[in-house]
């Protein structure tokens, strides 16, 4: 989504202009940030489509284990044959001056390896969430990027979605009063054979995949880090899909202010993706909230009913995300969702699993 000056003025009234300034300031860059796309799967197609809507970013290289697929994508985005890499010769990207950054869109367990290799090649890194499959790997990713003096951003696209930013500001401004409770859920009925059902590749079940949206949202909505948590997990459908990962996970977090957040995620049911914030003066919800488009804000705030739909369509969230990171690369700025943000979630994920196993 390209924000207009009218949009900027509207967000400025909500106190959000500073968060969106990168997208507006990036309208006339001296040179576009060139991205090597690592892994040409479903989410990579969304990201590449998003790049096409920016003015400061371009797809300049591809990394894939399927040359035929890469050739087709290269033709679509104008990537020369010499800028198509396999995983075997990936490190050669160091010698390609048209690559400024990489977008890591691989299975979770491969994030750490290719982030660190990209850093050693001198390239900035935009890595999909979850950051990795372990706290140790996440820490190593941050260390590698710092050592190489390159930027690391985790692709938390909701941080760059206007309704999410608006919700945060409304809560900070006390529009719902003192927040008491947050509920959030995100799940879907996963198909057999998905790589996400392979624990070695995914790290775990739906918490790593879609539950992390709820976990991350409770943190940015409260502006706090959990002080205490409890959790349970279960598998109901013994149909062969969940031989390696759990089907359901639910957790409750207590924040230092006393706010309680109750979240759940599932690979066995289409639960949608939403959050609801309940305060002493009203309530606010995004439902759906975590989709690529169709984000819908509901609530009762300042005595007024809210019912607004964001008309922007996929892939505008990916456009905003690429816009922001490219702006940071071009202007030597720290991204809004750096590696440290991803590491916080990884530590909490580890705690949630620990709590769920202890309660089993």
Beta strands, then each sheet from edge to edge (+ up, - down):
strand 1: 33-38
strand 2: 57-63
strand 3: 84-85
strand 4: 101-104
strand 5: 124-127
strand 6: 152-154
strand 7: 179-189
strand 8: 226-234
strand 9: 248-255
strand 10: 260-266
strand 11: 268-279
strand 12: 283-287
strand 13: 296-301
strand 14: 304-309
sheet 1: 3+ 2+ 1+ 4+ 5+ 6+
sheet 2: 8+ 9- 10+ 7+ 11- 12+ 13- 14+
end
